[in-house]
Amino acid sequence: MSVVKRLYFYVVAFVSLMVAANGAALLLRYLFDTVAGSRLAGEGSDILSFGIAMTLVGAPLWLLHWGFAQRQVRLHAEETGAVLRKLYIYGVMFVAATVAFFVARSVLTDLMQAQSVSNTSLAHLVVWAGVWAFHVAIERGEGQPLPGSRTVRRWYMYVVSAYSLLFLVQALATVLSVLMTTAYEGLFQGAVMGGRQELWSPQMQGAVASALVAVTWWAWHWTVLARGDAQSTLRRVYLFLFAFLFGVLTAVIAAAQMVYVVFAWALGVPDLPALSVHFERVPMLLPTLLVGLAMLGYHWGVVQDEGGMRRAGDLSMAGRAYQYIMAAVGLGTLATGTAILIGTLLGVALPEETLASDGETWRRTMALALTLLVIGAPLWFWYWGRVQRTVETTGTDERRALPRRIFIYGTLGVLALAGLGTLTGFLATTLQALLDGKAFLPTIRDARWLLATAVTTAGFFAYYAQVLREDQRAGAEQEVQGKSVTVAVGENARELAEHLRVALGPRTSVLWVAMAEGATPAPVPTDEEVAAIVQRVRDAPTKRGLVTATDGSVQGLPIRGNHSEDPFTEVLGMGRSARLVCRRVKGSRSDLPFPSHMSSLHTLPPLLTNHGTTHQKPPPH
């Protein structure tokens, strides 16, 4: 089936199914209202009419198009791996799972609050749960025979895992906050507040319902569907750029607010309420901190169990991006705190008649500055220190890494623009004051925030300019010289492919070899074996190299190939079992004769697949 034809049938099937499912939910709601007797006489005609119309139009249209797609699957087995078919199936599963998630929370909340369950929510839950279960059964029967279909599956399960984990974290934090706040009020505020917060409150009931639904969705998609997917790129993105990043930021924001409360009390901010009232935010914030740390710790354990950082420098692009993002967060927090601290100290140090009456303002500002410094300095030193240690271990490869280049130049750009604006504003303010004959010290005091920002940005800009010069001297921006290497590896050996790609450098491409069902993947070589393979490829007199890992061993081979001499094929290499891997050169003509030095190999079977396409054997000479 052509792409255009396939696109038509699956798009129409998707839209018609959405219409039919919503129509069925309206009909089921009407039925529930009738049985329960909750519908008043004369009401419900609009629900019934829309339900019948949507079902009568959507259901036959879906059956027609879905039936045709199913016939194509029976006639052509390869249709089960089509990306558009998987987009349809997992798109329906995603919509159904998301709708069922929210209506299940609503139904469970009503049950916990001893209220009558909404017939609308119950009807949608029944219909969309059925739609989801039907397509899950279809997908489990078909599997994911091609890399493209597995990618679509990963998008579905990691996106659902992500939003269900978000709701789970929020619900757990709310449950713990209600528990801790109730205990705190009972211990310290009973006499002050005149009562305690109700433990089994509507807030607690809703949070418990949300937690139960979210943990069910997350456990199914993360621990069941995503099991055995340790080496996929999307899993690394989920772990580093969602779970790690969200866990750290959640804990950091909660910790920052708690630290500010402590500093405000320690600095003696005037007009603070009673001590127990001032610290009542702590039991509200502490659960968020604990849940964020728990989330970070769990996923860190997952990364360690999956061997995500076993080797020096073995860090995926997502892992690198996470470290540089957190270094940027720490740097921004530290720089902001430094600028506020300098400005506050200038305001205190310079003489001002109204300083005494402004005591609350400078104390609150000082508490904010100290909070940002206490939070930002450890973040920046920890993550920037880690990436700098990685540079010392891996050398130029890490200096050339795209996340590092983006971080350094982005940091320098932001600092340069901030310094430009603040320094210009400071000079303009001071020059205008001097020309108007105003006193110098009061002018400096009025422009202290511009001066503090300019001094802070100048200091950090000088440091990162030095880092950039060190990277440039180490060759980070030199044009990459060396061989173009192709790694031909079985689709069941993604961990091995990642190790070889990192070891062989940036000019390495991966081609996936179609493996028989149940085939044993090539073992991951030791560091010494990888070094030997890399050295063999680099020492070869050719400009290109091939590394094969398809039959239980790993080999590094030099490649010869000249497009002008061999316009029909570009030879990529020979496997241990004398299997030829080749691909057509762009612009070649099918009527050209097959090269004479390869004519004896034309009977070899096809081997290599690239995104699901098998490169067939060349025609005979």
URHU-V499214 format. One record per residue. N is the residue number from 1. PHI is phi in whole degrees, 0 to 359 (* if undefined). PSI is psi in radians with two decimals (* if undefined). Layout:
BEGIN
{{N | PHI | PSI} {N | PHI | PSI}}
END
This chain:
BEGIN
{{1 | * | 2.32} {2 | 290 | 2.85} {3 | 296 | -0.75} {4 | 296 | -0.76} {5 | 296 | -0.76} {6 | 296 | -0.72} {7 | 299 | -0.76} {8 | 300 | -0.92} {9 | 296 | -0.72} {10 | 282 | -0.55} {11 | 292 | -0.81} {12 | 295 | -0.68} {13 | 298 | -0.70} {14 | 295 | -0.88} {15 | 295 | -0.77} {16 | 295 | -0.59} {17 | 293 | -0.68} {18 | 300 | -0.75} {19 | 295 | -0.81} {20 | 296 | -0.70} {21 | 294 | -0.74} {22 | 293 | -0.63} {23 | 296 | -0.74} {24 | 297 | -0.65} {25 | 294 | -0.66} {26 | 295 | -0.73} {27 | 295 | -0.72} {28 | 293 | -0.64} {29 | 297 | -0.74} {30 | 299 | -0.70} {31 | 295 | -0.79} {32 | 298 | -0.71} {33 | 297 | -0.69} {34 | 292 | -0.78} {35 | 295 | -0.73} {36 | 282 | -0.22} {37 | 70 | 0.41} {38 | 269 | -0.03} {39 | 260 | 2.25} {40 | 285 | 2.74} {41 | 299 | 2.33} {42 | 88 | -0.17} {43 | 263 | 2.77} {44 | 97 | -0.05} {45 | 294 | -0.60} {46 | 292 | -0.70} {47 | 296 | -0.80} {48 | 296 | -0.76} {49 | 294 | -0.80} {50 | 294 | -0.69} {51 | 298 | -0.79} {52 | 296 | -0.79} {53 | 298 | -0.84} {54 | 294 | -0.65} {55 | 288 | -0.75} {56 | 294 | -0.52} {57 | 273 | -0.81} {58 | 286 | -0.72} {59 | 296 | -0.88} {60 | 298 | -0.67} {61 | 296 | -0.71} {62 | 294 | -0.77} {63 | 300 | -0.68} {64 | 296 | -0.87} {65 | 284 | -0.70} {66 | 293 | -0.65} {67 | 298 | -0.71} {68 | 297 | -0.75} {69 | 298 | -0.66} {70 | 291 | -0.62} {71 | 296 | -0.65} {72 | 295 | -0.61} {73 | 294 | -0.72} {74 | 292 | -0.57} {75 | 278 | -0.60} {76 | 229 | 1.82} {77 | 297 | -0.51} {78 | 292 | -0.22} {79 | 296 | -0.45} {80 | 295 | -0.38} {81 | 263 | 0.04} {82 | 296 | 2.35} {83 | 296 | -0.69} {84 | 295 | -0.60} {85 | 294 | -0.74} {86 | 292 | -0.61} {87 | 297 | -0.69} {88 | 296 | -0.89} {89 | 297 | -0.87} {90 | 285 | -0.45} {91 | 295 | -0.77} {92 | 297 | -0.76} {93 | 299 | -0.67} {94 | 293 | -0.82} {95 | 298 | -0.79} {96 | 296 | -0.76} {97 | 296 | -0.67} {98 | 290 | -0.79} {99 | 297 | -0.79} {100 | 298 | -0.60} {101 | 299 | -0.86} {102 | 288 | -0.70} {103 | 288 | -0.52} {104 | 295 | -0.69} {105 | 299 | -0.74} {106 | 295 | -0.78} {107 | 297 | -0.79} {108 | 292 | -0.62} {109 | 296 | -0.74} {110 | 299 | -0.71} {111 | 295 | -0.72} {112 | 289 | -0.49} {113 | 269 | 0.17} {114 | 57 | 0.66} {115 | 253 | 2.85} {116 | 290 | 2.35} {117 | 289 | 2.38} {118 | 296 | 2.19} {119 | 295 | -0.54} {120 | 296 | -0.84} {121 | 296 | -0.75} {122 | 296 | -0.71} {123 | 296 | -0.79} {124 | 295 | -0.63} {125 | 297 | -0.78} {126 | 296 | -0.82} {127 | 293 | -0.88} {128 | 287 | -0.52} {129 | 295 | -0.66} {130 | 293 | -0.74} {131 | 300 | -0.78} {132 | 298 | -0.82} {133 | 297 | -0.67} {134 | 298 | -0.81} {135 | 285 | -0.52} {136 | 298 | -0.74} {137 | 297 | -0.73} {138 | 300 | -0.81} {139 | 291 | -0.69} {140 | 294 | -0.53} {141 | 286 | -0.55} {142 | 272 | -0.64} {143 | 75 | -2.91} {144 | 230 | 1.50} {145 | 286 | -0.30} {146 | 235 | 2.72} {147 | 303 | -0.67} {148 | 298 | -0.72} {149 | 291 | -0.59} {150 | 291 | -0.58} {151 | 295 | -0.75} {152 | 298 | -0.72} {153 | 299 | -0.73} {154 | 296 | -0.74} {155 | 303 | -0.78} {156 | 298 | -0.93} {157 | 288 | -0.54} {158 | 279 | -0.56} {159 | 292 | -0.77} {160 | 295 | -0.72} {161 | 300 | -0.66} {162 | 293 | -0.89} {163 | 288 | -0.55} {164 | 291 | -0.60} {165 | 292 | -0.65} {166 | 302 | -0.85} {167 | 293 | -0.60} {168 | 295 | -0.79} {169 | 298 | -0.78} {170 | 298 | -0.74} {171 | 292 | -0.75} {172 | 297 | -0.72} {173 | 298 | -0.67} {174 | 293 | -0.75} {175 | 299 | -0.85} {176 | 295 | -0.61} {177 | 295 | -0.74} {178 | 296 | -0.74} {179 | 297 | -0.84} {180 | 290 | -0.66} {181 | 295 | -0.72} {182 | 298 | -0.77} {183 | 294 | -0.69} {184 | 295 | -0.77} {185 | 296 | -0.65} {186 | 292 | -0.58} {187 | 277 | -0.71} {188 | 243 | -0.37} {189 | 240 | 0.23} {190 | 301 | -0.78} {191 | 282 | -0.55} {192 | 284 | -0.82} {193 | 273 | -0.30} {194 | 76 | 0.36} {195 | 165 | 3.08} {196 | 240 | 2.73} {197 | 289 | 2.42} {198 | 292 | 2.29} {199 | 290 | -0.95} {200 | 272 | 1.09} {201 | 275 | 2.92} {202 | 304 | -0.60} {203 | 297 | -0.77} {204 | 294 | -0.71} {205 | 297 | -0.77} {206 | 295 | -0.66} {207 | 293 | -0.71} {208 | 296 | -0.76} {209 | 299 | -0.78} {210 | 297 | -0.71} {211 | 295 | -0.72} {212 | 295 | -0.76} {213 | 291 | -0.76} {214 | 295 | -0.73} {215 | 293 | -0.56} {216 | 294 | -0.85} {217 | 297 | -0.83} {218 | 295 | -0.76} {219 | 297 | -0.71} {220 | 294 | -0.84} {221 | 283 | -0.63} {222 | 275 | -0.83} {223 | 271 | -0.37} {224 | 257 | -1.08} {225 | 293 | -0.68} {226 | 273 | 0.06} {227 | 295 | 2.39} {228 | 80 | 0.22} {229 | 250 | 0.64} {230 | 295 | -0.48} {231 | 258 | 0.14} {232 | 283 | 2.61} {233 | 294 | -0.71} {234 | 296 | -0.55} {235 | 294 | -0.70} {236 | 296 | -0.69} {237 | 297 | -0.76} {238 | 299 | -0.79} {239 | 292 | -0.89} {240 | 277 | -0.84} {241 | 269 | -0.12} {242 | 242 | -1.14} {243 | 296 | -0.89} {244 | 297 | -0.88} {245 | 296 | -0.80} {246 | 293 | -0.71} {247 | 297 | -0.78} {248 | 294 | -0.82} {249 | 295 | -0.66} {250 | 299 | -0.83} {251 | 293 | -0.69} {252 | 293 | -0.77} {253 | 296 | -0.75} {254 | 296 | -0.75} {255 | 296 | -0.66} {256 | 297 | -0.75} {257 | 294 | -0.66} {258 | 292 | -0.71} {259 | 295 | -0.68} {260 | 298 | -0.72} {261 | 301 | -0.72} {262 | 292 | -0.78} {263 | 294 | -0.67} {264 | 298 | -0.68} {265 | 289 | -0.73} {266 | 293 | -0.61} {267 | 278 | -0.06} {268 | 70 | 0.82} {269 | 300 | 2.22} {270 | 297 | 2.75} {271 | 63 | 0.48} {272 | 289 | 2.55} {273 | 288 | -3.05} {274 | 305 | 2.63} {275 | 304 | -0.76} {276 | 295 | -0.56} {277 | 285 | -0.67} {278 | 298 | -0.70} {279 | 268 | 0.18} {280 | 291 | -0.28} {281 | 286 | -0.37} {282 | 298 | -0.85} {283 | 293 | -0.28} {284 | 279 | -0.56} {285 | 269 | -0.53} {286 | 302 | -0.73} {287 | 300 | -0.67} {288 | 297 | -0.72} {289 | 299 | -0.80} {290 | 294 | -0.72} {291 | 293 | -0.70} {292 | 298 | -0.74} {293 | 294 | -0.69} {294 | 296 | -0.72} {295 | 298 | -0.78} {296 | 295 | -0.78} {297 | 296 | -0.71} {298 | 297 | -0.84} {299 | 287 | -0.49} {300 | 297 | -0.72} {301 | 298 | -0.64} {302 | 298 | -0.80} {303 | 298 | -0.75} {304 | 294 | -0.72} {305 | 295 | -0.57} {306 | 273 | 0.05} {307 | 71 | 0.58} {308 | 291 | -0.34} {309 | 222 | 0.68} {310 | 287 | -0.58} {311 | 255 | 2.70} {312 | 297 | 2.22} {313 | 79 | -0.02} {314 | 277 | 1.40} {315 | 225 | 2.22} {316 | 292 | 2.94} {317 | 301 | -0.68} {318 | 297 | -0.70} {319 | 296 | -0.73} {320 | 297 | -0.82} {321 | 301 | -0.71} {322 | 299 | -0.80} {323 | 295 | -0.71} {324 | 287 | -0.57} {325 | 296 | -0.79} {326 | 292 | -0.60} {327 | 297 | -0.67} {328 | 293 | -0.70} {329 | 297 | -0.80} {330 | 297 | -0.73} {331 | 296 | -0.79} {332 | 297 | -0.71} {333 | 294 | -0.77} {334 | 296 | -0.77} {335 | 295 | -0.72} {336 | 297 | -0.78} {337 | 298 | -0.68} {338 | 295 | -0.78} {339 | 296 | -0.74} {340 | 294 | -0.67} {341 | 296 | -0.79} {342 | 297 | -0.77} {343 | 296 | -0.69} {344 | 294 | -0.77} {345 | 296 | -0.67} {346 | 297 | -0.70} {347 | 294 | -0.59} {348 | 283 | -0.66} {349 | 286 | -0.64} {350 | 281 | 2.45} {351 | 294 | 2.42} {352 | 203 | 2.25} {353 | 294 | -0.56} {354 | 269 | 0.25} {355 | 297 | -0.71} {356 | 297 | -0.71} {357 | 285 | -0.19} {358 | 257 | 0.38} {359 | 297 | -0.67} {360 | 295 | -0.68} {361 | 296 | -0.85} {362 | 289 | -0.53} {363 | 291 | -0.73} {364 | 295 | -0.69} {365 | 295 | -0.70} {366 | 295 | -0.69} {367 | 298 | -0.70} {368 | 295 | -0.76} {369 | 297 | -0.80} {370 | 295 | -0.64} {371 | 297 | -0.82} {372 | 297 | -0.66} {373 | 292 | -0.76} {374 | 296 | -0.60} {375 | 276 | -0.79} {376 | 287 | -0.67} {377 | 298 | -0.86} {378 | 298 | -0.70} {379 | 300 | -0.86} {380 | 293 | -0.82} {381 | 297 | -0.65} {382 | 291 | -0.95} {383 | 284 | -0.70} {384 | 292 | -0.61} {385 | 296 | -0.66} {386 | 296 | -0.81} {387 | 291 | -0.56} {388 | 290 | -0.63} {389 | 293 | -0.60} {390 | 295 | -0.66} {391 | 299 | -0.75} {392 | 296 | -0.55} {393 | 279 | -0.80} {394 | 261 | -0.27} {395 | 75 | -2.32} {396 | 295 | -0.54} {397 | 302 | -0.77} {398 | 289 | -0.63} {399 | 297 | -0.52} {400 | 274 | -0.15} {401 | 301 | 2.39} {402 | 301 | -0.78} {403 | 301 | -0.62} {404 | 291 | -0.74} {405 | 296 | -0.73} {406 | 296 | -0.74} {407 | 296 | -0.85} {408 | 293 | -0.86} {409 | 290 | -0.60} {410 | 296 | -0.73} {411 | 296 | -0.81} {412 | 297 | -0.68} {413 | 295 | -0.80} {414 | 296 | -0.77} {415 | 295 | -0.70} {416 | 296 | -0.78} {417 | 293 | -0.72} {418 | 296 | -0.75} {419 | 295 | -0.69} {420 | 300 | -0.85} {421 | 293 | -0.81} {422 | 289 | -0.69} {423 | 293 | -0.69} {424 | 298 | -0.77} {425 | 296 | -0.68} {426 | 294 | -0.81} {427 | 296 | -0.70} {428 | 296 | -0.71} {429 | 294 | -0.82} {430 | 292 | -0.70} {431 | 295 | -0.70} {432 | 296 | -0.71} {433 | 296 | -0.72} {434 | 294 | -0.72} {435 | 294 | -0.53} {436 | 274 | -0.02} {437 | 78 | 0.37} {438 | 280 | 2.77} {439 | 293 | 2.59} {440 | 286 | -0.83} {441 | 295 | -0.80} {442 | 300 | -0.56} {443 | 294 | -0.76} {444 | 298 | -0.70} {445 | 297 | -0.74} {446 | 294 | -0.56} {447 | 259 | 0.34} {448 | 295 | -0.56} {449 | 290 | -0.64} {450 | 294 | -0.74} {451 | 295 | -0.75} {452 | 297 | -0.73} {453 | 294 | -0.73} {454 | 296 | -0.74} {455 | 295 | -0.75} {456 | 296 | -0.84} {457 | 295 | -0.61} {458 | 296 | -0.73} {459 | 295 | -0.85} {460 | 290 | -0.59} {461 | 296 | -0.74} {462 | 298 | -0.70} {463 | 295 | -0.86} {464 | 286 | -0.41} {465 | 295 | -0.66} {466 | 294 | -0.70} {467 | 299 | -0.75} {468 | 298 | -0.73} {469 | 296 | -0.68} {470 | 296 | -0.74} {471 | 297 | -0.71} {472 | 293 | -0.72} {473 | 295 | -0.51} {474 | 278 | -0.02} {475 | 92 | 0.37} {476 | 293 | -0.48} {477 | 250 | 0.14} {478 | 285 | 2.62} {479 | 297 | 2.30} {480 | 291 | 2.11} {481 | 254 | 2.67} {482 | 135 | -2.97} {483 | 276 | 2.60} {484 | 271 | 2.06} {485 | 246 | 2.36} {486 | 250 | 2.26} {487 | 254 | 1.99} {488 | 261 | 1.93} {489 | 223 | 2.62} {490 | 296 | 2.59} {491 | 297 | -0.29} {492 | 264 | 0.27} {493 | 229 | 0.96} {494 | 290 | -0.57} {495 | 296 | -0.75} {496 | 298 | -0.74} {497 | 299 | -0.68} {498 | 293 | -0.72} {499 | 298 | -0.78} {500 | 292 | -0.67} {501 | 297 | -0.75} {502 | 295 | -0.73} {503 | 289 | -0.61} {504 | 273 | -0.22} {505 | 103 | -3.12} {506 | 289 | -0.36} {507 | 267 | 0.67} {508 | 248 | 2.26} {509 | 243 | 2.68} {510 | 244 | 2.27} {511 | 243 | 2.26} {512 | 269 | 2.26} {513 | 267 | 2.27} {514 | 292 | 2.14} {515 | 251 | 2.62} {516 | 293 | 2.67} {517 | 301 | 2.22} {518 | 82 | 0.13} {519 | 294 | 2.55} {520 | 281 | 2.18} {521 | 289 | 2.69} {522 | 296 | 2.43} {523 | 291 | 2.65} {524 | 287 | 2.12} {525 | 288 | 2.82} {526 | 286 | 2.98} {527 | 299 | -0.66} {528 | 294 | -0.71} {529 | 293 | -0.71} {530 | 297 | -0.75} {531 | 298 | -0.68} {532 | 294 | -0.70} {533 | 296 | -0.81} {534 | 299 | -0.73} {535 | 295 | -0.67} {536 | 295 | -0.73} {537 | 294 | -0.72} {538 | 289 | -0.58} {539 | 281 | -0.27} {540 | 293 | 2.59} {541 | 284 | -0.09} {542 | 273 | 2.87} {543 | 273 | -0.21} {544 | 230 | 2.78} {545 | 219 | 2.78} {546 | 228 | 2.35} {547 | 242 | 2.13} {548 | 251 | 2.45} {549 | 211 | 1.28} {550 | 234 | -0.25} {551 | 225 | 0.74} {552 | 87 | 0.01} {553 | 220 | 2.88} {554 | 238 | 2.24} {555 | 228 | 2.52} {556 | 250 | 2.19} {557 | 231 | 2.42} {558 | 285 | 2.72} {559 | 233 | 2.36} {560 | 248 | 2.45} {561 | 184 | 2.30} {562 | 228 | 2.04} {563 | 299 | -0.63} {564 | 289 | -0.60} {565 | 276 | -0.46} {566 | 228 | 1.30} {567 | 287 | -0.23} {568 | 272 | -0.74} {569 | 223 | 2.70} {570 | 246 | 1.95} {571 | 285 | 2.22} {572 | 260 | -0.46} {573 | 157 | 3.06} {574 | 240 | 2.30} {575 | 280 | 3.02} {576 | 294 | -0.48} {577 | 265 | 0.46} {578 | 58 | 0.71} {579 | 260 | 2.24} {580 | 272 | 2.35} {581 | 245 | 2.16} {582 | 214 | 2.84} {583 | 214 | 2.68} {584 | 285 | 2.40} {585 | 279 | 2.43} {586 | 304 | 2.27} {587 | 87 | 0.08} {588 | 283 | 2.82} {589 | 247 | 2.41} {590 | 288 | -0.29} {591 | 269 | 0.09} {592 | 284 | 2.57} {593 | 291 | 2.59} {594 | 289 | 2.40} {595 | 305 | 2.43} {596 | 294 | -0.57} {597 | 285 | -0.05} {598 | 241 | 0.09} {599 | 295 | -0.46} {600 | 281 | -0.07} {601 | 252 | 0.17} {602 | 288 | -0.23} {603 | 270 | 0.02} {604 | 289 | 2.61} {605 | 286 | 2.78} {606 | 292 | 2.60} {607 | 227 | -0.87} {608 | 269 | 2.40} {609 | 240 | 2.49} {610 | 229 | 1.84} {611 | 57 | 0.74} {612 | 90 | -0.03} {613 | 258 | 2.16} {614 | 271 | 2.26} {615 | 273 | 1.92} {616 | 286 | 2.87} {617 | 294 | 2.60} {618 | 289 | 2.75} {619 | 290 | 2.73} {620 | 294 | 2.68} {621 | 291 | *}}
END
